[in-house]
Structures are given as structure tokens and as C-alpha cells.
Amino acid sequence: MYSNLQECLMDLERNGHLVRIKEEVDPHLEMAAIHLKVYEAGGPALLFENVKGTRFRAASNIFGTMDRSWFIFRSTWASTENIIALRSDPMKALKNPFGNIKNGLAAFKALPSKKANGLPVTAQEIQISDLPLIQHWPMDGGAFVTLPQVYSEDPDKPGIMNSNLGMYRIQLSGNEYELNREIGLHYQIHRGIGVHQAKANKLGQPLKVSIFIGGPLAHTLSAVMPLPEGLSEMTFAGLLAGRRFNYSYIDGYCISNDADFVITGEIYPGETKPEGPFGDHLGYYSLTHPFPLMKVHKVFARHDAIWPFTVVGRPPQEDTVFGELIHELTGDAVKQEIPGVKEVHAVDAAGVHPLLFAIGSERYTPYQQVKQPAEILTIANRILGTGQVSLAKYLFITAEDQIPLDTHREVDFIGYILERMDLHRDIHFQTNTTIDTLDYSGTGLNTGSKVIFAAYGDKRRDLCREVPEEMNHLRTLFNPRLVMPGVIAVQSTPFTDYASARQELADICASLEARGPLTSVPMIILCDDSTMVSETLSNFLWVTFTRSNPSHDIYGTNSFYENKHWGCDNMIIDARIKPHQAPPLIPDPAVEQKIERLFASGGSLSGIKLR
């Protein structure tokens, strides 16, 4: 396997997976725009050889396709998968101890290895201003590191085996940061580094942090991998790389000897500065908020260092492949934690965290003829209390009953639930709770609501396959469009405020109720552009579940409360853009035009067919 990033890139080039960009390219918006077009075209990895304002090269779209990712890890994938499976299910080793000796030896050989100083990454000491300062989207607050490996140690139990390696956003320039002396570190709730900082704060001391950029791609992937209890990111990095994670200490900071760049510094208790805005994976900007300030100690680089980066935006993007790799390696980790769970799918098209599909089990009352959600409600609450999936806003859950189900067949799965939901009984809200930091549909940073749509039992209704006549010619709604069976999108006037929306929705519900039962349409999406929402499944999932807060934006015809439980006849989700929500990501037209030179005849990317 590769000992550094350059070896990997050269191997990709030899095998037709990489293209060099020889023209000078501006890190301000141009590099990101080029990456986005090449990713969308299913194109190769990119090596930018002439980055304006820096002597360092940069690379992107390395993980751009699953085929390329399989190729990169082709020699270590199977053995890593086996060891993770053993960690998740130790009984496998007990049942076949001799067959698993080689897995144990591989795990032992992957333990981190401490080396002396003076290795490649410490070849030169540089400054932040020497780096490729890449700004991705027009409204970004500055330049960011998008593929960092952020390393911290437990202040109570220092050492590499009690460390955390995570991928947290790093702002290098802009806002109030003093260039070369300060950078921003954005981490969200449920992150390991937060535990370390809390302990350091309690001790009244700064938290030492090392940021590794580049190195073997196994190290990059390890920073985003949810691992079984007892398997550290550093050991996983060694497993997937096929060689030990080599490290040393300089001035008390851990150094990845195989990285291309290392930034070291300290986070002091109570010190923050505004970080952001930044285009993020939900397809919107995450806005400016106070996040920990890291005071830079030293910055190191290899002589031949290459700066890896990606661009995040409305999915799918390169980080979508990360999600697929994680699923392939770890399986469905939630299944190991929650009895009865058969499948959980965080829907990428909706930005991952806003929307979950799950299949559970119904074993509570097999002797009863009448079937209704029971065990799956228990499972749903367990899911919404487990790790990163606890940040979800919408959870659709059911259990198989004669018909096999697949959460990745989104239309079929939603349709199965909508056919069986009792809208008077099967909608369950959780209010004033936590949601994803990057989701601005809620009531504040990290705060919003959740809803569970549970369904089990016999089919209750046939779903419409065209727009019912009752949905046409409504006084306050127009352009009704079929999204999928049972789901209709309709346009209304732009959202202004919740007081007005409540009155408007009351009028809409009254006009629908006056037209009689509408049983074939359990879900109505109120939006700004129903043509766009109905055009693709991806548009429907993205608009509906990123632009709504369940407690505030779900309404219903003939709605009622009974013993604090809410129900309705037809559910209406208000997915219009709200004034408090973050703006969507829109490329700069001038930059789009400027980069056309690379794709024209004679340009480095002229062989790539754009979609």
C-alpha cells in the first residue's frame, strides 16, 4: 500500500484515474468550480500543478467514484472489513479461533508506531499563508480545510491510544482571524474532540490539537469512520493503510510523520471567534457562529507536499462516496447497538441527517390479528438516541410483513409507509430537541424538532398516481404536481412569518376539507416551486426535508389533539424557504465562464464530457 499521498496519486495516474491541470488556477472559487464540474461528470482525480499564490500543488476528487475508492484500497479492504466485523461480533472469533489468527496478527501489526523526529513532514516549517487558501463558494467567510484529520488526546489519559481523530471544518483565513496566528475549528455536537475540550476546560488548561492534512488516504478515511468500541482511529488507519500509523511528538504535539502538512496549536478555555459562513453538505451555507479559536504553534510540510481537498454542496458530492465506503466497511453499525433493527438508511439526497429510513421488527404481540406499530416505536426512540443518527429530524420506520423491503428504494419505501399509516395514530413528535448543527430549519443552532412516521399492518389506502381533481383550482394554491404516488406538491405565496403561515394553512386546510375526503393523498408538500420539486426524486427529498421543522411546519386537514397526541386526515408539510433559513449554494456565473478554458480544446480537461 501507499506510504504517502504522492504514491497514491501516481498510481492513479498510471491506471487512468487522474488528470494533471497544468494551467494556473485561482484558489478563490475557480478550483472548487472545476472540481464540481469534474465530479458531476464522473471524471478522474485532479492534480492542480499550478495553484496561484502558493508553491504547493493540490489534489481533489480522489474519492470521486466508488470504483476509484475500491481501487485505492484494493489490497487491504477485505482484511480491514474482517477485523471490524470481529470487533462488532466477538463471538465469531470464539467460534473459529484458528481461522481468525491472521486477523489478530493484522490488527497487532496495525498498532501505531512511535518514531524519531526529523521525518518527511518536518522537512520545512512554513506559515498558514504559504498554503493553498481555497475558497469554495462566493459567500464563504474565507479559506477552509475540507479534508483535515484533527487529532486530540484525552487530558485525563494522554497518549495515542486514548486519542480522537475527527474531520472538523478548519477556517484558515477571513473573518477576525489573525493570519498565520489564529484559525477556526468548527466541530458539532456528539464529537469526540468536544469531550477532550470539556476535560481540558475543567482542568483550566488549553487543549493541544494537531491537524494532519494529506498522507495515506487511509488516514483521511479514518477521520470520518464510526468505529466499534475499542478500535481506535489510529489502529484503523494502520489497518486500512496496510502499515502502522507512524507518529512522533514535537513540543508536546503529536505529529503524523506520513502527512503532507501538519498544523499544531492550542484551544484555550472560553476563547471563540466567529467562524463561517461556509457552503455545506445540506446544499446551503452554514452561517457565522462563534466556534473554538485555535492559536497556531507551528506548521510543517513535506518538500513534495500535496494539498488534498474536496468541495461540499448539495448532494450528491464526493463526501457521498465517504458515506458509501463507511457503510461497506462497518455494515449497519446501528444494528449492532439496537436489537430488532434490520436496516437504517440516512438519505444522502436530503443531506444525510435530516431524513432516516428504517426497518425494524414487530415481535411484541404476534398472537394478535390487528397489527399496529408497537416494537418499531421502541426501536425508533432508540435510533433517535444513538450517536450521529440522533440528529435526524424525520424518521420513516416500518417492519417487514410478508413483503421484503429495501430502504434504498426510496419511492417504494415511502409508498409502503404511506399506504399503511394511520394519520390519526402514527405521527409522533419530539419537540425542543437537538438537530444537526448545519440545519437551519429549526428554532436555533442545534435546536429543533423531530417526527416519527411509523406504519405496520395491512394496506389502508390506494395512493393517487395523478393529481386528483379536488387538488385543482384551489383559491390559495396553484400548480399541483404529482411527486410520487400519494404525494402532491403545490405552490403558494412566499413564506413571511409563522403567524401568517398558521392562518394561511388554516385556510388551505378548510378549502381542502370542503371538497370532501382526499384519502389517496396522505402527504401534500407546500413549496415555492412545485415544478422543480416534482421534477426529480432528489429535488423532492432535498426541498422537503431540509426546509421544514416538523413541529412548526407540519399541518393537516381535520387535525386534532387527543390526550396531547396530534393527528389529521391529510398531512401538509410547509417546505417553503423561511427567512431564518440559510441561503442555498449558487455558483458564481463569472467563475463558471472563466473555467471553461480548461474544458475547451487544448485545455487540460478537454477530454472530460460535461453533463
Helices and strands as residue ranges (DSSP letters): H 5-14, E 18-21, H 30-40, E 45-48, E 57-60, H 66-72, H 77-88, H 91-95, G 98-100, H 101-109, E 113-114, G 120-122, E 124-126, G 128-130, E 144-145, E 148-153, G 160-162, E 163-166, E 169-171, E 182-186, H 192-203, E 207-213, H 217-222, H 233-241, E 246-250, E 253-256, E 261-275, E 278-279, E 285-286, E 289-301, E 306-309, H 318-330, H 333-337, E 343-346, G 348-350, E 355-360, H 375-383, G 387-391, E 394-399, H 410-420, E 427-434, E 447-455, G 469-471, E 478-484, E 487-491, H 498-513, E 523-527, H 530-535, H 537-546, H 550-553, E 554-557, E 560-562, E 565-567, E 570-574, H 589-594, H 596-599
